[in-house]
Amino acid sequence: MAEPVPTFVSHLECSATGAAYPADTVQGLSDAGKPLLVRYDLPALGAAVTRADVAAAPDPGFWRYAPLLPVRKAANRLSLGEVTTPLVPLPRRGAKLLVKDEGRLPTGSFKARGLALGVSMAKELGLEHLAMPTNGNAGAAMAAYAARGGLRATVFCPADTPEINVREIALQGAETYRVDGLIHDCGKLVGAGKAEQGWFDLSTLKEPYRIEGKKTMGIELVEQLGWRLPEAIFYPTGGGTGLIGMWKAFRELRELGWLSGPLPRMVAVQAAGCAPIVRAWENGETHAPLWENAHTVAAGIRVPVAVGDFMILDAVRESGGWAEAVDDAEILAERDRIASEDGLLLCPEGAATFAAWRRAVAAGRLAHDAEAVLFNCATGLKYPMPDLARPWPAGDGTAGG
Ligand SMILES: *Cc1c(COP(=O)(O)O)cnc(C)c1O
């Protein structure tokens, strides 16, 4: 028998009311219909584990943060070869501009972090059949980790989800359905079917553990920078789990005394065709109502309504950050430019963060040489690319130039 991993979870807490719920039992949303957050006994954690212990753990990827995560039994930690994702500088753009390239993770996106935790906890709690709506990357990560853990998976995708995502999800063993609608329509199908089908709903923030996986982006960034943070973080925001998760990580690390210096300004980046958080931020609202007729090439951030909207807006405001929308033409132009001139093929969502950084510098919101981290959340290889090659021979005498 594997030894239980020391973990310091004390309870779950409703993100809206603060009401406490027991850990180690299956939980979805709180009674108030809001996300539940995992709380830890941080004094006990700090007394038992140091940041040097964590940094020295043998796992190359996020499982080395196991003491700050909820999975108790090592045997339940599902792994597909996670790595520490690199901080790739873009020195020709900004002196201290770094891209955290999450496309290097299993299944080619940072959804691996959240789903590795979500599926591992589902396994630990004895769940057998998981379901979720997806714009592509989350479904792929759930399918892969569920296959690894021997759990069943059912996935609903909007019909116009990038084809490569739909195929990879199905190939990795999930029952996969194309739906005539957007992600929140797919979410309704999961909600409607779960009682009858016995599915557990692994939708963004509808269970407490995916966010704990996304939290590891924040811990990893802090560790990589020498236990401190940059001046600003640009995050492509859909459901916002990553932004909320990193903010949670920073507060926990600060409470542990593992983090020195100020917290960063958190910048929520959205596409102009689907910008509910930007609109709510600009209007000074606490919640972000549904965005009608959402459309953008950046499929990962095409989320018209987010259950964690108030937490995204809180983190952005509390950090002195802002929210910015960029349009698809700008996203693709930046993607193409960074690929051809800097040799880094970003996903459209990642390119959106660069566009937002450039705007912020042009508007004087952020110094050109301020240390800033952009999140490239998936490999650019998963998205349609322009066909720039020419036939050989060209047949008109111009080839070979
Ligand atoms: C899911 C996803 C996002 C949005 O992440 P959230 O944390 O849910 O806001 C951004 N980019 C890509 C590539 C994604 O797959």
The ligand as an SDF file (V2000), in Angstrom:
LIG
                    3D

 15 15  0  0  0  0  0  0  0  0999 V2000
   -9.3700   27.1530  -21.3130 C   0  0  0  0  0  0  0  0  0  0  0  0
   -8.4530   28.0470  -22.0260 C   0  0  0  0  0  0  0  0  0  0  0  0
   -8.3280   29.3960  -21.6710 C   0  0  0  0  0  0  0  0  0  0  0  0
   -9.1350   30.0290  -20.5590 C   0  0  0  0  0  0  0  0  0  0  0  0
   -8.7990   29.5180  -19.3170 O   0  0  0  0  0  0  0  0  0  0  0  0
   -9.6740   29.8240  -18.0220 P   0  0  0  0  0  0  0  0  0  0  0  0
   -8.7620   29.5930  -16.8810 O   0  0  0  0  0  0  0  0  0  0  0  0
  -10.8360   28.8960  -18.0420 O   0  0  0  0  0  0  0  0  0  0  0  0
  -10.1100   31.2420  -18.1130 O   0  0  0  0  0  0  0  0  0  0  0  0
   -7.4120   30.1760  -22.3650 C   0  0  0  0  0  0  0  0  0  0  0  0
   -6.6810   29.6620  -23.3750 N   0  0  0  0  0  0  0  0  0  0  0  0
   -6.7660   28.3720  -23.7320 C   0  0  0  0  0  0  0  0  0  0  0  0
   -5.9130   27.8860  -24.8530 C   0  0  0  0  0  0  0  0  0  0  0  0
   -7.6530   27.5170  -23.0690 C   0  0  0  0  0  0  0  0  0  0  0  0
   -7.7330   26.2400  -23.4460 O   0  0  0  0  0  0  0  0  0  0  0  0
  1  2  1  0
  2  3  1  0
  2 14  2  0
  3  4  1  0
  3 10  2  0
  4  5  1  0
  5  6  1  0
  6  7  2  0
  6  8  1  0
  6  9  1  0
 10 11  1  0
 11 12  2  0
 12 13  1  0
 12 14  1  0
 14 15  1  0
M  END
$$$$
